[in-house]
Amino acid sequence: MNYSRSDELRRRAHRAIPGGAHTYSKGDDQFPQLSPGFIVRGSGSRVWDVDGNSFVDWGMGLRSVILGHAHESVVRAVERCLRDGSNFTRPHPMEIEAAELLVETIPSAEMVKFAKNGSDATTAAVRLARAHTGRDIVACCQDHPFFSTSDWFIGTTECSAGVPRQTQWMTKRFRYNDIGTLASLFEEHPDEIACVILEPTCKEEPRDGYLESVRDLCREHGAVLIFDEVITGFRWHPRGAQSYFGVTPDLSTFGKAMANGFAVSALVGRREIMELGGLQHTKPRVFLLSTTHGGEVHSLAAALATIRALNCEDVTEHIWCIGRLLQEGLNDLAVAVGLRDQVHAAGYPCSPVVEIHAAGGITALQLRTLFLQETIKKGVLMPYVAPSYSHTEADVRLTLDACHHALRVLREAIDCGSVEGRLIGETVRPVFRKYNREDGRLDEPTFDAIASA
């Protein structure tokens, strides 16, 4: 594949944009050198890059595209309202319509506030919890990778530069599926914990009674329970993972799949708490969410069309089925190639996680980069797996063929004890790291156009 246009744009991007992209997960350090740098078009389960290369896409816009790229029902809904304008001086009636649909759909939703991204929604939830309880400390799950770009969370990661130490101190961490670690936090900080925030699940299934125990601890100690459903919402179940597991939190946040890739997120929750950000109470006012684009009409139209499709069509059943076919097929291939301990598709079929482990003196990141490089060569883009309504069994077959090729290359590298001669360019790196390079050197990436790979 030729990436000459992508390589040219990469040079321009790094001159104009810190990191070369506006989302760290889309950065060049997250993909092999032999990969599409810029995507210009998508349709269903496929995308095309600036060089005209086509790929089966499993990343699906950082898991936000649940129906498929440019899905007809969503496009029509957006087109219908675009000519009437997108933002006004007073609210649009669609803001009520969309909020009422979420109240009807989500168990924890008695009131709704819209925003544009998950970070703002989770941070607003934390602010509400602090106002409601009069406490400062946040307990967040350390096994879940991301909650917000805001200081209260980023201060707990390796990327804590710029976050005041006092802010870092106010966030405490506990382990998922280990209720004792959360109970210990409540014992160590009596009457100080404002909220507990976690994803209902990530890739690990909650043990019997775990989520119920978290809810009970929060009630016992007067803390607000927040479910971050930015990823799980609408993917595990049309009514959220809270409905799938039968546990209702006090507050919860949604985004990603809610509008099939359009920019909208939501904070929902109990009226008693949510109303603190409103006008009809005499308590201290919480400046909750106030975003210029929070009520942007075409994004809300996309959300309405997406949620209605989820409620009326067999979207959930389809993505679980397609994900299971891919997950089981990949695991069978790993066993056949002798890489059962090195490559494994874990987690839930609606959102499988491809785990790659170190072997033969080769690091996990080197093997992951090589795997991505080789699947991309075969026309498959899968930095992670987010099945959509548009993915087909034919897509799965093509993907498994690509994975089979990639696994054979990994097998050869492990047998030789080196990726040299196989991996082109640098390895991918963790998003959360203290320095760009562990050796302290300055990265000077070269984006040489390579005609074929």
C-alpha positions in Angstrom: 0.0 0.0 0.0 1.1 3.5 -0.8 1.0 6.1 2.0 2.8 9.0 0.3 -0.1 11.5 0.8 -0.5 10.4 4.4 3.2 10.9 5.0 3.1 14.4 3.5 0.1 15.4 5.7 1.8 13.9 8.9 4.7 16.4 8.4 2.2 19.3 8.2 0.1 18.0 11.1 3.1 17.9 13.5 4.0 21.5 12.6 0.5 22.8 13.3 -1.0 20.5 15.9 0.6 19.3 19.2 0.8 15.5 18.8 -0.3 15.7 15.1 -4.0 15.0 16.0 -6.7 16.3 18.2 -7.2 13.0 20.0 -4.2 11.2 21.5 -5.7 7.8 20.6 -5.5 8.8 17.0 -1.8 9.9 17.2 1.1 8.5 15.2 2.5 6.9 18.3 -0.5 4.6 18.5 -0.1 3.1 15.0 2.7 1.5 13.1 4.6 3.5 10.5 3.0 1.5 7.7 -0.5 2.7 8.3 -3.0 5.2 7.0 -2.3 8.6 8.5 -5.6 10.3 7.5 -9.0 8.9 6.8 -11.2 10.8 4.3 -14.3 8.7 3.9 -16.3 5.9 5.5 -19.3 3.8 4.4 -20.7 1.1 6.5 -17.8 -1.0 7.9 -15.2 0.4 5.5 -13.0 3.5 5.4 -10.7 5.0 2.8 -7.6 7.0 3.4 -6.1 10.0 1.6 -4.1 7.7 -0.6 -7.2 5.7 -1.8 -6.5 2.6 0.3 -9.5 0.8 1.7 -9.9 -1.0 5.0 -12.4 -2.9 7.0 -12.6 -0.7 10.0 -13.0 -2.1 13.5 -12.0 1.0 15.4 -15.2 2.8 14.2 -14.3 6.3 15.3 -12.9 5.4 18.8 -15.9 3.1 19.3 -18.5 5.9 18.6 -19.9 4.6 15.3 -22.3 1.8 16.3 -24.6 1.7 13.2 -21.9 2.1 10.6 -20.2 5.0 8.9 -22.6 7.4 7.2 -25.6 5.3 8.2 -28.5 6.3 6.0 -31.1 6.9 8.8 -28.7 9.2 10.7 -27.5 11.1 7.6 -31.2 11.7 6.7 -32.0 13.0 10.2 -29.1 15.4 10.1 -29.7 16.6 6.6 -33.4 17.4 7.5 -32.3 20.0 10.1 -29.1 21.4 8.6 -30.7 24.0 6.4 -32.6 25.5 9.3 -29.4 26.3 11.2 -27.5 24.4 13.9 -27.2 26.7 16.9 -29.5 29.5 18.3 -29.8 32.1 21.0 -32.4 30.1 22.9 -32.9 26.3 23.2 -34.3 24.3 20.3 -37.3 21.9 21.0 -35.1 19.0 20.0 -33.2 19.5 23.2 -36.4 18.5 25.1 -37.2 15.7 22.7 -33.7 14.1 23.1 -33.6 14.6 26.9 -37.1 13.0 27.2 -36.0 10.0 25.1 -33.0 9.4 27.4 -35.3 9.6 30.5 -37.5 7.0 28.9 -34.5 4.8 27.9 -31.9 4.9 30.8 -32.9 3.5 34.2 -30.9 6.2 36.1 -32.1 9.1 34.0 -34.6 11.4 35.7 -32.9 14.5 34.3 -30.4 15.1 31.5 -27.7 17.6 30.5 -26.0 17.4 27.1 -22.4 18.2 26.3 -19.9 17.4 23.5 -17.6 14.8 25.0 -17.3 12.2 27.8 -14.7 14.1 29.8 -17.0 17.1 30.4 -19.8 14.8 31.4 -17.8 12.8 33.9 -16.3 16.0 35.4 -19.7 17.5 35.7 -20.8 14.4 37.5 -17.9 14.7 40.0 -18.8 18.4 40.6 -22.4 17.5 41.3 -21.4 14.8 43.7 -19.1 17.1 45.6 -21.8 19.8 45.8 -24.5 17.2 46.9 -22.3 15.7 49.6 -20.2 18.7 50.6 -17.1 16.4 50.3 -14.0 16.6 48.2 -12.5 13.1 47.7 -13.2 11.1 44.5 -12.7 7.3 44.5 -12.1 6.1 40.9 -11.4 2.6 39.6 -7.7 2.2 38.8 -8.4 -0.7 36.4 -10.4 1.3 34.0 -8.3 3.2 31.5 -9.8 6.6 31.1 -12.4 8.9 32.7 -11.6 12.5 31.8 -9.0 14.9 30.5 -9.7 17.0 33.7 -7.2 17.3 36.5 -9.2 15.1 39.0 -8.4 12.1 36.8 -5.4 12.9 34.7 -3.5 13.7 37.9 -3.7 9.9 38.7 -1.9 8.9 35.5 1.7 9.2 34.3 0.6 12.3 32.4 0.2 14.4 35.6 2.4 17.3 34.5 0.5 20.6 35.1 -1.9 19.1 37.7 -1.5 20.6 41.3 -0.4 18.0 43.9 -3.4 18.9 46.1 -5.7 18.0 43.3 -3.9 14.7 42.8 -4.3 13.9 46.5 -8.1 14.3 46.3 -8.5 11.3 44.0 -8.1 7.9 45.5 -8.1 4.6 43.6 -9.5 1.2 44.1 -9.4 -2.1 42.3 -12.3 -3.5 40.2 -13.9 -6.7 41.5 -12.1 -6.2 44.9 -14.7 -4.7 47.1 -12.3 -4.7 50.0 -10.1 -2.0 48.4 -13.1 0.3 48.2 -14.3 -0.5 51.7 -10.8 0.4 52.9 -11.0 3.8 51.3 -14.2 4.6 53.1 -12.5 3.5 56.4 -9.4 5.6 55.7 -11.4 8.7 54.7 -14.6 8.7 56.8 -17.2 11.3 55.6 -14.7 12.6 53.0 -15.5 10.6 49.9 -18.0 12.5 47.6 -18.4 9.8 44.9 -17.3 6.5 43.5 -16.8 6.4 39.8 -16.2 3.3 37.6 -17.3 1.7 34.4 -19.9 -1.0 35.1 -17.5 -3.3 33.2 -14.5 -3.0 30.8 -13.2 -6.3 29.7 -13.5 -8.1 33.1 -16.9 -9.4 34.1 -18.1 -8.2 37.5 -18.2 -10.9 40.1 -21.5 -11.9 41.4 -22.8 -9.2 43.7 -19.8 -6.8 43.1 -21.7 -3.9 41.5 -24.5 -4.3 44.1 -21.8 -4.2 46.9 -20.4 -1.0 45.4 -23.8 0.6 45.4 -24.5 -0.6 49.0 -21.2 0.9 50.2 -22.0 4.2 48.6 -25.4 4.3 50.3 -24.0 3.3 53.6 -21.4 6.0 53.5 -23.4 8.7 51.8 -21.4 8.8 48.6 -22.7 9.3 45.1 -22.3 6.3 42.8 -21.4 7.3 39.2 -21.3 4.8 36.3 -19.1 6.0 33.4 -21.1 4.5 30.5 -19.4 6.5 27.8 -18.2 3.2 26.2 -20.7 0.6 27.6 -23.8 2.7 27.1 -25.8 1.6 24.1 -23.2 -1.0 23.2 -23.9 -3.6 26.0 -27.6 -2.9 25.9 -29.9 -0.2 24.4 -30.7 0.9 28.0 -27.1 0.9 29.1 -24.9 -1.6 30.9 -26.7 -0.6 34.1 -29.8 -2.3 32.6 -27.7 -5.2 31.4 -26.4 -5.8 35.0 -29.5 -4.6 36.8 -27.7 -2.0 39.0 -28.9 1.6 38.9 -26.3 4.3 39.9 -27.1 7.8 41.1 -25.5 9.5 38.1 -24.2 8.1 34.8 -22.5 9.5 31.7 -23.0 8.5 28.1 -21.3 9.4 24.8 -19.5 7.4 22.1 -22.2 5.3 20.4 -25.1 7.6 21.4 -25.1 9.5 18.1 -23.2 7.2 15.7 -20.1 9.4 15.7 -21.6 12.8 16.0 -20.4 15.0 18.9 -22.8 14.7 21.8 -22.5 13.3 25.3 -24.9 13.2 28.3 -24.9 13.4 32.0 -28.0 11.8 33.5 -29.2 11.0 37.0 -31.4 11.4 40.0 -33.5 14.6 40.0 -32.5 15.4 43.6 -28.8 15.6 42.5 -29.2 16.9 38.9 -31.5 19.8 40.0 -28.5 21.3 41.8 -27.4 22.5 38.4 -30.8 24.0 37.7 -32.8 27.1 38.6 -35.6 25.7 40.8 -33.9 25.3 44.2 -32.6 27.5 47.0 -29.3 25.6 47.6 -25.9 26.9 46.4 -26.0 26.9 42.6 -23.8 24.4 40.8 -22.4 25.7 37.5 -22.9 22.3 35.9 -22.6 22.1 32.1 -22.8 25.2 30.0 -21.5 24.6 26.6 -22.1 26.7 23.5 -22.5 23.6 21.4 -24.3 21.4 23.9 -27.6 21.9 22.2 -26.3 21.7 18.6 -29.3 20.6 16.6 -27.8 18.3 14.1 -25.9 16.3 16.8 -29.1 15.9 18.7 -30.9 14.8 15.6 -28.2 12.2 15.1 -28.6 11.0 18.7 -32.4 10.7 18.3 -32.0 8.7 15.0 -29.3 6.4 16.6 -31.2 5.6 19.8 -34.4 5.0 17.9 -32.5 2.6 15.6 -31.1 0.8 18.6 -34.6 0.5 20.1 -36.3 -0.6 16.9 -33.8 -2.8 15.1 -31.7 -5.8 16.1 -28.5 -3.7 16.5 -27.5 -5.1 19.9 -28.0 -8.7 18.9 -26.0 -8.2 15.7 -23.0 -6.6 17.3 -22.8 -9.3 19.9 -23.1 -12.0 17.2 -20.4 -10.4 14.9 -18.1 -9.7 17.9 -18.4 -13.3 19.0 -17.6 -14.7 15.6 -14.5 -12.5 15.4 -13.5 -13.2 19.0 -13.8 -17.0 18.7 -12.2 -17.1 15.3 -9.2 -15.1 16.4 -8.7 -17.3 19.5 -8.9 -20.5 17.4 -6.3 -19.1 15.0 -4.0 -18.2 17.9 -4.2 -21.8 19.2 -3.6 -23.2 15.7 -0.4 -21.1 15.2 0.8 -21.9 18.7 0.3 -18.4 20.2 -2.5 -19.2 22.7 -0.6 -17.6 25.5 0.6 -14.6 23.5 -2.6 -13.5 21.6 -6.1 -13.7 23.0 -9.4 -11.9 22.3 -10.8 -11.3 25.8 -13.8 -9.4 27.2 -17.3 -9.2 25.9 -18.3 -10.0 22.3 -19.8 -6.6 21.9 -16.4 -5.0 22.6 -13.6 -7.6 22.4 -10.1 -6.7 23.6 -7.2 -8.2 21.7 -4.5 -8.9 24.3 -1.0 -9.4 23.1 1.7 -10.5 25.5 5.5 -10.5 25.4 7.3 -13.6 24.2 10.7 -14.8 23.1 12.5 -11.7 24.3 10.1 -9.4 22.3 8.0 -6.9 24.2 4.3 -6.8 24.1 4.3 -3.4 22.4 6.7 -4.7 19.7 4.4 -7.6 19.0 1.3 -5.4 19.0 2.9 -3.0 16.5 3.9 -5.9 14.3 0.3 -7.4 14.5 -1.2 -4.0 13.6 1.2 -3.6 10.7 0.5 -7.0 9.2 -3.3 -6.7 9.5 -3.2 -3.3 7.9 -1.2 -4.8 5.0 -4.2 -7.1 4.4 -6.7 -4.2 4.5 -7.9 -4.4 8.1 -7.7 -1.5 10.6 -8.2 -2.8 14.1 -6.4 -0.9 16.8 -9.3 -2.2 18.9 -12.5 -4.0 18.1 -15.9 -2.2 18.1 -18.4 -4.3 16.2 -21.1 -2.2 14.4 -24.5 -2.9 12.8 -22.8 -2.7 9.4 -20.1 -5.3 10.0 -20.9 -8.5 8.1 -19.8 -12.1 8.3 -17.8 -11.5 5.1 -15.9 -8.7 7.0 -15.2 -11.2 9.8 -13.8 -13.8 7.3 -11.6 -11.1 5.7 -10.4 -10.0 9.1 -9.6 -13.5 10.2 -7.6 -14.1 7.1 -5.6 -11.0 7.9 -5.2 -12.1 11.5 -4.0 -15.5 10.4 -1.3 -13.9 8.2 -0.3 -11.5 11.1 -0.1 -14.4 13.6 2.2 -16.4 11.4 4.5 -13.4 11.1 4.4 -13.0 15.0 5.2 -16.7 15.3 8.3 -16.3 13.0 9.5 -13.3 15.0 9.1 -15.0 18.3 10.9 -18.1 17.1 13.8 -15.8 15.9 13.7 -13.7 19.1 13.5 -10.5 17.2 11.2 -8.2 15.1 14.2 -6.9 13.1 13.6 -7.1 9.4 9.8 -7.5 10.0 8.7 -4.4 11.8 9.1 -1.1 10.0 9.6 2.0 12.2 9.0 2.6 15.9 6.8 0.6 18.2 3.5 1.9 19.4 3.6 3.5 22.9 1.2 3.8 25.8 -0.9 6.9 25.7 -0.3 7.6 29.4 3.5 7.9 29.8 5.5 10.5 31.7 7.9 11.3 28.8 7.5 10.9 25.0 10.6 8.6 25.1 11.9 6.6 28.1 15.5 7.5 27.1 14.7 11.2 27.1 15.7 11.7 23.5 13.7 14.0 21.2 11.5 12.1 18.7 12.3 13.1 15.1 9.9 10.9 13.2 10.5 10.3 9.5 7.5 9.6 7.4 9.0 8.2 4.3 6.6 7.1 1.6 6.9 3.4 1.2 5.2 2.2 -2.0 4.4 -1.3 -0.9 4.5 -3.5 2.2 
